[in-house]
Amino acid sequence: MHRKHVVGLLTAIVVLLFMSFATHAAPIELRFLWWETPQRVESIQRLIDEYEKTHPNVKITLESIPWDEYWQKLPVMIAGGRAPDIMFMVSGNVQRYAEMNALLDLREPFVSQEVIDEMYPPHREMVTYEGKITAMPFTLTTVTPFYNKDHAAAAGIEPPTTPEEAWTWEEFKSAAAKMKQAAGTPYGVNLGTRDFWLLPYIYQNGGAVLNEDRTASAINSPEAEEALTFLQDLVVSGIAASPVDQTAGDLFTAGLLPMNIGGHWDMARFDTTITDFDYGVTFFPQRKEAGPGLGGDFIAVYSRTPYPAEAADFVVWLTSAEANAQYIAENYYLSPRQGAKVAYASRQAEMDLAQKQAEMASVRLTVDRAIPAWDKFLQVMQSEFHMVMIGDKSAADGLKAIETAINKALQ
């Protein structure tokens, strides 16, 4: 009998050793779906490598696909139960996927209340769905106006460097016109084409896309009509580039455009593409309010992942102030943590100005863009904006069409 016990004990030890060896030899694999430029893929891969050194039981496979393809494939993957364990999200899409029950609730024990409280309030509201924290902010973004310093000097223009000095609409229009004339360029400014860059004019004028409880359209208003009419005037007069001009975005880097309304993250590209002139940044023009909203990138965990604890642990680490500070600094993003200080290798003054712009952001615009139904009317809204801006439609008619699309989407 004693011998049988010994044999049984030895067998158990062998089994445990085998299981331990098998676990060590074959770490769990987490798939991480991502879109971004090669430079940013390298940045995130370095962080993955760093995490894996201290977590040998976890292997993270980064799958990077182009932006358009990403948003085509991800819903199909989710519907088929084949979504990646970890997925990249962009502002405005988090709640859409949360509504699909595709995102894991990251509240405690994964994310502490202290970390949640460090989020900017608009970001916190953006990732909260039915009381759940469905994603973690990875970067913070806002609108950034760039200007060619040579063109500004030729026109005798000194762009504002403080919020108090920010141009009014009229001053912005005048500065763009003067720089266009002095530089002899096709336009004075590129306004951008997407809602992130165009809606601030409506919100800073007292308008909004949605009503207060976000159950119906509020866009067909005198404030919105005045804002769209202003944009139309800029384009029709030739001061601003047409939103359908596919070359407008490249004119600034070529030195053929005095001002470009872009984003601070563009500076990572400017570092290698702008060689013949220097540029600066200034504040977005103001009206009744500052206007621009907050955007950013977010990281979420698939609700049906077989490894929720491991995936959540990586996401919490990756979005911590310590881990993602390097990515943010290398790629000219802002930190999504309130009070965080980021040291950039270059362009610190420009990034400090972008930070001040973010701190003035419109909470209402930021949160409106987060509703799950936003994508259902976004294309109509942007198309109508473009038709108004190039003069094919009146602002009043464009807003009526957008109002119809919004109310249909919210039914």
C-alpha positions in Angstrom: 0.0 0.0 0.0 2.8 2.3 0.9 4.5 1.6 -2.4 1.3 2.5 -4.3 1.1 5.8 -2.5 4.7 6.6 -3.5 4.0 5.7 -7.1 0.9 7.8 -7.1 2.8 10.8 -5.6 5.6 10.5 -8.2 3.0 10.3 -11.0 1.4 13.5 -9.7 4.7 15.3 -9.5 5.5 14.2 -13.1 2.2 15.5 -14.4 2.6 18.8 -12.6 6.1 19.2 -14.0 4.9 18.4 -17.4 2.0 20.9 -17.1 4.4 23.6 -15.9 6.8 22.9 -18.7 4.0 23.0 -21.3 2.7 26.3 -19.9 6.2 27.8 -20.0 6.9 26.4 -23.5 3.7 27.6 -25.0 2.6 31.1 -23.8 -0.9 32.2 -24.5 -1.2 34.3 -27.7 -3.1 37.6 -27.7 -4.0 39.1 -31.1 -3.8 42.9 -31.2 -5.5 44.6 -34.3 -4.2 48.0 -35.2 -3.9 50.5 -38.0 -1.2 53.2 -38.2 1.8 54.3 -40.2 5.0 52.2 -40.2 6.7 54.6 -37.7 3.9 54.2 -35.2 3.8 50.5 -35.7 7.5 50.4 -34.7 6.7 52.5 -31.7 4.0 50.2 -30.5 6.0 47.0 -31.2 8.8 48.3 -28.9 6.2 48.6 -26.1 4.9 45.1 -26.9 8.5 43.7 -26.7 9.0 45.5 -23.4 5.8 44.0 -21.9 6.7 40.5 -23.1 10.1 40.6 -21.4 8.3 40.8 -18.0 5.4 38.6 -19.0 7.0 35.5 -20.6 3.7 33.6 -20.4 2.1 36.1 -22.9 2.8 36.4 -26.6 1.2 39.5 -28.3 0.8 39.4 -32.1 0.4 42.8 -33.7 -1.7 42.8 -36.8 -1.7 46.1 -38.7 -4.1 46.8 -41.6 -5.0 50.1 -43.4 -7.6 52.4 -41.8 -10.4 51.8 -44.3 -9.9 48.1 -44.3 -9.8 48.1 -40.5 -13.4 49.4 -40.2 -14.6 47.1 -42.9 -13.1 43.9 -41.3 -13.7 44.5 -37.6 -17.5 44.4 -37.6 -17.3 41.2 -39.7 -14.9 39.6 -37.3 -17.0 40.5 -34.3 -20.2 39.2 -36.0 -18.4 35.9 -36.7 -16.9 35.6 -33.2 -13.4 35.9 -34.6 -12.4 39.4 -33.3 -8.9 40.0 -32.0 -8.4 39.9 -28.2 -7.3 43.5 -28.2 -8.4 46.2 -30.7 -7.6 49.8 -31.5 -10.4 52.3 -31.3 -10.7 55.9 -32.4 -12.8 58.6 -30.8 -16.4 58.3 -31.8 -16.3 54.5 -32.4 -16.0 53.2 -28.8 -19.7 53.4 -27.9 -20.7 52.0 -31.2 -18.8 48.8 -30.5 -19.9 48.8 -26.9 -23.5 48.9 -28.0 -22.7 45.7 -30.0 -21.6 44.1 -26.7 -18.2 43.6 -28.2 -16.1 45.3 -25.6 -15.1 44.0 -22.2 -16.0 46.0 -19.1 -12.6 47.1 -17.7 -13.7 48.4 -14.3 -12.1 46.9 -11.2 -10.4 44.5 -10.8 -8.8 45.6 -14.0 -8.8 49.4 -13.8 -8.8 51.3 -10.5 -11.1 54.2 -9.9 -8.0 56.3 -9.4 -7.0 55.7 -13.0 -10.5 56.3 -14.3 -10.5 59.7 -12.4 -7.3 60.7 -14.2 -9.1 60.6 -17.6 -10.2 63.9 -19.1 -14.0 64.2 -18.4 -15.0 64.1 -22.1 -12.8 61.0 -22.6 -14.3 59.3 -19.5 -17.8 59.9 -20.8 -16.8 58.7 -24.2 -15.6 55.3 -23.0 -18.5 54.9 -20.5 -21.4 52.8 -21.8 -24.2 51.8 -19.4 -21.9 52.4 -16.5 -19.1 50.2 -17.9 -15.6 51.4 -18.9 -15.4 49.9 -22.3 -11.9 51.1 -23.5 -8.9 52.9 -22.2 -7.6 56.2 -23.7 -4.2 55.8 -25.3 -3.7 59.2 -26.8 -5.4 62.6 -26.7 -5.8 64.8 -29.8 -7.3 68.1 -30.8 -7.3 70.4 -33.9 -4.0 72.2 -34.6 -3.6 75.1 -37.1 -0.2 75.2 -38.7 1.3 78.2 -40.6 4.3 78.7 -42.8 6.5 81.2 -41.0 7.9 82.6 -44.3 4.4 83.3 -45.6 3.3 84.9 -42.4 6.4 87.1 -42.2 5.9 88.2 -45.9 2.3 89.3 -45.0 3.3 91.0 -41.8 1.2 88.5 -39.8 2.1 87.4 -36.3 -0.2 84.4 -35.5 -1.6 84.3 -31.9 0.5 82.5 -29.2 -2.0 82.7 -26.3 -5.7 81.8 -26.1 -6.5 85.4 -25.3 -5.0 86.5 -28.6 -6.8 83.9 -30.7 -8.2 85.2 -34.0 -11.8 86.0 -34.4 -13.4 84.6 -37.5 -13.0 87.9 -39.3 -9.3 88.1 -38.2 -8.7 84.6 -39.3 -10.2 85.3 -42.8 -8.1 88.5 -43.1 -4.9 86.7 -42.1 -5.4 83.9 -44.6 -6.2 86.3 -47.4 -3.2 88.4 -46.7 -0.8 85.4 -46.5 -2.3 84.1 -49.8 -1.6 87.3 -51.5 1.9 87.8 -50.1 2.9 84.2 -50.9 1.3 84.0 -54.3 -0.3 80.6 -53.4 -3.5 79.1 -54.7 -5.2 79.3 -51.3 -4.6 80.9 -48.0 -5.7 77.9 -45.8 -6.8 74.3 -46.0 -9.8 73.9 -43.6 -9.9 70.1 -43.5 -12.7 67.9 -44.8 -13.9 65.8 -41.8 -16.3 66.5 -39.0 -13.5 66.8 -36.5 -12.2 69.9 -38.3 -15.5 71.5 -39.5 -17.9 71.1 -36.6 -15.9 73.4 -34.2 -17.2 76.4 -36.2 -20.8 75.4 -35.4 -20.2 74.6 -31.7 -18.1 77.7 -31.0 -21.0 79.8 -32.5 -23.5 78.3 -30.0 -24.8 75.6 -32.3 -24.7 71.8 -31.9 -25.5 68.6 -33.9 -27.7 67.1 -31.3 -30.1 68.3 -28.6 -29.1 68.3 -24.9 -30.2 64.7 -24.3 -28.9 63.5 -27.7 -32.2 62.1 -28.8 -32.8 64.4 -31.9 -31.1 66.8 -34.3 -30.3 70.3 -33.2 -28.2 71.2 -36.2 -30.8 73.1 -38.2 -30.3 76.4 -36.3 -29.3 80.0 -37.1 -26.0 79.4 -35.4 -25.1 76.5 -37.6 -26.3 78.3 -40.7 -24.1 81.3 -39.9 -21.1 79.0 -39.4 -21.6 77.1 -42.6 -22.1 80.3 -44.5 -18.8 81.6 -43.1 -17.0 78.4 -44.4 -18.7 78.8 -47.7 -17.5 82.3 -48.1 -13.9 81.3 -47.4 -14.0 78.6 -50.1 -16.0 80.4 -52.7 -13.8 83.5 -52.4 -10.7 81.4 -53.0 -9.3 82.1 -49.5 -9.7 78.5 -48.4 -9.1 75.3 -50.4 -12.1 73.4 -51.7 -12.9 70.3 -49.6 -13.0 68.3 -52.8 -9.5 69.4 -53.9 -7.4 66.2 -53.3 -4.1 68.1 -53.5 -4.9 70.6 -50.8 -3.4 68.4 -48.0 0.0 68.2 -49.7 0.3 71.9 -50.6 1.3 72.9 -47.1 4.3 70.5 -46.9 5.3 71.6 -50.4 5.5 75.2 -49.2 2.5 76.2 -51.4 0.0 76.9 -48.7 0.3 79.4 -45.9 -2.0 77.7 -43.3 -3.2 74.1 -42.8 -5.8 73.1 -40.2 -4.5 69.7 -39.2 -3.5 67.9 -36.0 -0.4 68.1 -33.8 0.4 64.4 -34.7 1.1 65.7 -38.3 4.5 66.9 -37.0 5.8 63.4 -37.0 5.3 63.5 -40.8 6.5 67.1 -41.1 9.8 66.1 -39.5 10.7 64.2 -42.7 8.6 66.0 -45.4 9.2 69.7 -44.7 12.8 70.7 -45.5 12.6 74.1 -47.1 10.8 76.2 -44.5 9.9 76.4 -40.9 6.4 76.2 -39.5 4.6 77.2 -36.4 1.3 76.5 -34.7 -1.4 78.8 -33.4 -4.8 78.6 -31.8 -8.0 77.7 -33.6 -10.1 80.9 -34.4 -12.7 81.6 -31.7 -16.2 82.9 -31.7 -18.5 82.7 -28.7 -16.5 79.7 -27.3 -13.2 78.0 -28.2 -15.0 75.2 -30.2 -12.7 72.3 -31.0 -13.4 68.9 -29.5 -11.2 66.2 -28.2 -10.3 63.1 -30.1 -7.8 60.3 -29.6 -7.0 56.7 -29.8 -8.4 54.0 -27.4 -7.6 50.4 -26.7 -10.3 47.9 -25.9 -10.6 44.2 -25.1 -12.9 41.9 -27.0 -15.7 40.8 -24.7 -15.5 37.1 -25.9 -11.7 36.8 -25.6 -10.7 33.5 -23.9 -8.0 35.5 -22.0 -9.8 38.5 -20.5 -7.5 38.9 -17.5 -4.3 38.7 -19.6 -5.7 41.0 -22.3 -6.9 43.5 -19.8 -3.6 43.5 -17.9 -1.7 44.4 -21.1 -4.2 47.2 -22.0 -4.0 48.7 -18.5 -0.1 48.6 -18.7 0.0 49.9 -22.3 -2.2 52.9 -21.4 -0.5 53.8 -18.2 1.2 57.1 -18.0 4.7 55.5 -17.7 4.3 53.0 -20.6 2.7 55.2 -23.3 4.7 58.4 -22.6 7.4 57.2 -25.1 4.8 56.5 -27.8 3.1 59.9 -27.2 6.4 61.8 -27.3 7.7 60.1 -30.4 4.5 60.7 -32.4 3.5 64.1 -31.2 0.4 63.1 -29.3 -1.0 64.5 -26.1 -1.3 62.5 -22.9 -4.8 61.3 -22.1 -4.0 61.6 -18.4 -4.8 64.9 -16.7 -1.7 66.6 -15.3 0.8 64.4 -17.2 3.9 66.1 -18.4 5.4 64.9 -21.6 9.0 65.8 -22.7 9.1 65.9 -26.5 12.5 65.6 -28.3 11.6 68.6 -30.4 8.8 71.1 -31.0 8.1 71.3 -27.2 6.7 74.9 -27.6 4.3 73.8 -30.4 3.1 70.8 -28.3 2.6 73.0 -25.2 0.3 75.2 -27.3 -1.6 72.2 -28.5 -2.0 71.1 -24.9 -3.5 74.5 -24.1 -5.9 74.1 -27.0 -7.0 70.7 -25.7 -7.7 72.2 -22.3 -10.1 74.6 -23.9 -12.0 71.9 -25.8 -15.8 71.7 -26.2 -17.1 69.0 -23.9 -20.4 68.9 -25.8 -18.8 68.4 -29.2 -16.5 65.7 -27.9 -19.4 63.8 -26.3 -21.8 64.3 -29.1 -19.4 62.6 -31.5 -19.3 59.5 -29.2 -22.9 58.4 -29.6 -23.3 54.9 -31.2 -25.5 56.3 -34.0 -22.9 58.9 -35.2 -21.6 56.8 -38.0 -25.1 56.3 -39.4 -25.4 60.0 -40.4 -21.7 61.0 -40.6 -21.3 60.5 -44.3 -24.4 62.5 -45.2 -23.3 65.3 -42.8 -19.9 65.6 -44.3 -21.2 65.4 -47.9 -23.7 68.2 -47.2 -21.0 70.3 -45.6 -18.8 69.9 -48.7 -21.6 70.8 -51.1 -22.4 73.9 -49.0 -18.8 74.9 -48.8 -18.2 74.8 -52.6 -21.4 76.7 -53.2 -23.6 73.9 -54.7 -26.1 74.3 -51.9 -27.2 77.0 -49.5 -26.4 76.4 -45.8 -30.1 76.3 -45.0 -30.8 73.5 -47.5 -27.7 71.5 -46.4 -28.7 71.7 -42.8 -32.3 70.5 -43.6 -30.8 67.4 -45.3 -28.5 66.7 -42.4 -31.4 67.2 -39.9 -33.4 64.6 -41.7 -30.5 62.1 -41.8 -29.8 62.6 -38.0 -33.4 62.1 -36.9 -33.8 59.0 -39.1 -30.6 57.5 -37.5 -31.8 58.2 -34.0 -35.2 56.6 -34.4 
